[in-house]
Amino acid sequence: MFCIVVKNSVKAGFRDQYLSIMKENARASVENEEGCLVFDVLSAQDNDHCFYLYEIYTSEDALAAHKLTPHYLESRKHLAGLIDEQSVIRCDVEHRNFQR
């Protein structure tokens, strides 16, 4: 399994718009992409405009496929201009506990 952790700093005044777009992208990713196992949208407790995306895919190829989906491409259009800064950490998932 493969994971990315994306940190997004969102411009002031766009918090709600960002969350609406990302929640829909996350929902569509998990529901429609066989290779997307987890897509969590997290907000920092100490900064109203800092968000983290925690995404687990079956492989790096599944992440590449994610970036070609209609919902991803549509979300990118709406996110343009909302994000001040972005960073990405790429990880291999060594172990994951699944809920029953």
PyMOL commands that set and color helices and strands:
alter all, ss='L'
color gray80, all
select helices_A, chain A and resi 15-32+60-66+70-79
alter helices_A, ss='H'
color red, helices_A
select strands_A, chain A and resi 2-10+36-43+50-57+83-92
alter strands_A, ss='S'
color yellow, strands_A
deselect
rebuild
show_as cartoon
